[in-house]
Amino acid sequence: MANLKRGLIVSCQAVKGEPLYGLGIMGYMARAAVAGGAVGIRANYVNDIADIKKEVDVPIIGIIKEVYSDSDVYITPTLKEVKALLEVGCEVIALDCTKRTRPNGEKLEDLVKYIRDNAPSVEIMADCSDFEDAEIAHKLGFDYIGSTMRGYTPYTKGIEIPDYDFLTSLVKSFPDTKIIAEGGIWEREQLAKVCECGVYAIVIGSSITRPKDITQRFVEALKLC
């Protein structure tokens, strides 16, 4: 499997409590996305990733969202989730790279080392929220730095996304690392502005694969009529 190419990566996810959760349709979502030109898929949970791998032949950025009582980190938070993603065969594993304490006192650098030692062909993506997170990711040698957590940590809450200045800063500051824009892209005009920042690739999820959220946006617009 080739590494992630430049272009659009579509996030095909449904977590517990969402209408599409547990229906076994993420593979078909991914098939439709790839038919439309997606160069990669970002996916959550082992079962959905396995289904997606049956349907498409593009790299998968794998995550497992798991909530622990002793931490706010929920995107691939511990070694348990890392091992599960390695077993299912993701080409890329994304890890929360924020400064927050991980569950069980685990350390980000230990998760990175485990992946490098046990699956050197697997690439790693850092889900960051601010420049300091990105600096940590760069120091640890992540293959990709993403803006995934921008606006979703206590120290970035309220920041409007996409944050074009932040993306431009990442591209200029870490020229040897591929920057992936993720979060808040709903319109083609936003996509064009993100491209102008010079990022390597772009992840879009809700505006493509979450029909409930898409419907709600149109319903809200109708209230203005």
SVG drawing of the C-alpha trace seen along z (x, -y; Angstrom):
<svg xmlns="http://www.w3.org/2000/svg" viewBox="-39 -35 52 43">
<polyline fill="none" stroke="black" stroke-width="0.4" points="0.0,0.0 1.4,-3.4 1.7,-6.2 -1.0,-8.9 -1.1,-11.0 -1.8,-14.7 -5.5,-15.3 -8.7,-14.8 -9.0,-12.3 -12.6,-11.5 -13.4,-10.7 -15.9,-7.8 -17.0,-7.5 -20.0,-7.0 -19.6,-6.9 -22.0,-5.5 -25.1,-7.6 -25.0,-8.7 -27.7,-7.4 -25.3,-5.4 -23.4,-3.8 -23.2,0.0 -25.0,0.4 -22.0,1.8 -22.1,-0.8 -18.8,-2.6 -17.3,-0.4 -19.9,-1.6 -19.3,-5.2 -15.6,-4.7 -16.4,-3.1 -18.5,-6.1 -15.8,-8.5 -13.0,-6.8 -15.3,-6.6 -15.6,-10.4 -11.8,-10.8 -10.7,-10.5 -7.0,-9.5 -7.4,-8.1 -9.9,-7.3 -9.8,-8.2 -11.8,-5.7 -12.6,-4.8 -13.0,-1.3 -11.6,2.0 -14.8,3.4 -15.4,0.4 -11.7,0.3 -11.9,4.0 -15.1,3.4 -13.5,0.4 -10.4,2.4 -12.7,4.9 -14.2,2.1 -11.3,-0.2 -7.6,-0.1 -6.4,-3.5 -4.4,-4.1 -6.5,-4.3 -5.7,-6.6 -6.9,-4.5 -8.0,-5.7 -9.9,-4.3 -12.0,-6.7 -12.1,-5.4 -13.1,-7.3 -11.2,-6.8 -12.3,-8.2 -8.8,-9.5 -8.1,-11.5 -9.7,-13.8 -7.6,-12.2 -9.9,-9.9 -8.3,-9.5 -6.1,-6.4 -5.2,-7.1 -3.3,-4.0 -1.2,-1.1 -4.3,1.1 -5.8,-0.9 -2.5,-1.1 -2.1,2.6 -5.6,3.1 -5.0,0.7 -1.7,2.5 -3.5,5.8 -6.2,4.6 -3.6,3.3 -3.9,-0.5 -1.3,-2.3 -1.4,-5.3 -2.2,-5.5 -3.4,-8.9 -2.6,-9.7 -3.9,-12.6 -0.8,-14.8 -2.1,-17.3 -0.4,-18.2 -3.1,-16.6 -2.3,-13.6 -3.1,-10.3 -5.0,-7.5 -3.2,-5.2 -0.2,-7.6 0.9,-6.4 3.3,-8.5 2.9,-9.7 6.6,-9.0 6.2,-5.4 3.3,-4.8 5.3,-6.3 8.3,-4.1 6.1,-1.0 4.8,-1.7 8.3,-2.4 9.8,0.7 7.0,3.1 5.6,1.7 8.2,-0.5 6.2,-0.7 3.2,-2.2 3.1,-6.0 2.0,-8.1 -0.2,-11.2 -0.3,-13.8 -3.7,-15.2 -2.7,-18.6 -4.5,-21.7 -1.8,-24.4 1.7,-25.2 3.2,-23.6 1.5,-20.3 2.9,-20.5 6.4,-21.1 6.1,-18.0 5.0,-16.0 7.9,-17.3 10.4,-16.4 9.0,-12.9 9.3,-12.4 5.6,-12.1 5.1,-11.6 2.1,-13.9 1.0,-16.8 -2.8,-17.5 -4.9,-20.3 -7.5,-17.8 -7.8,-19.0 -7.8,-22.8 -10.7,-24.2 -11.3,-21.0 -8.9,-21.4 -9.4,-23.8 -6.6,-25.9 -8.0,-26.3 -11.7,-26.4 -13.5,-29.1 -11.0,-29.4 -12.7,-29.5 -11.9,-26.7 -10.5,-26.2 -7.7,-28.4 -5.9,-29.5 -3.2,-31.4 -2.4,-28.3 -2.2,-26.1 0.1,-28.5 2.3,-28.6 2.6,-24.8 3.5,-24.6 6.2,-27.3 7.6,-26.0 7.8,-22.3 8.8,-22.1 10.1,-18.5 6.8,-17.2 3.5,-16.8 0.8,-19.0 -2.8,-17.7 -5.7,-20.2 -8.7,-18.8 -11.7,-20.4 -14.5,-22.8 -14.4,-22.6 -18.0,-22.8 -17.8,-24.9 -15.8,-24.9 -14.6,-28.4 -13.1,-27.2 -11.4,-24.3 -9.8,-26.7 -8.5,-28.9 -7.1,-25.9 -5.3,-24.8 -3.7,-28.2 -2.1,-27.6 0.1,-25.0 -1.0,-21.9 -0.2,-18.4 -3.7,-16.9 -7.1,-17.7 -9.5,-15.6 -13.2,-16.3 -15.7,-14.3 -19.0,-15.7 -19.9,-17.7 -19.6,-14.5 -20.4,-11.5 -22.7,-12.7 -26.1,-13.1 -27.7,-14.1 -25.3,-17.1 -25.7,-18.0 -29.5,-18.0 -29.4,-20.1 -27.4,-22.8 -30.0,-23.0 -32.8,-23.1 -31.1,-26.0 -30.8,-27.8 -34.5,-27.3 -35.3,-29.2 -33.8,-32.3 -36.3,-32.2"/>
</svg>
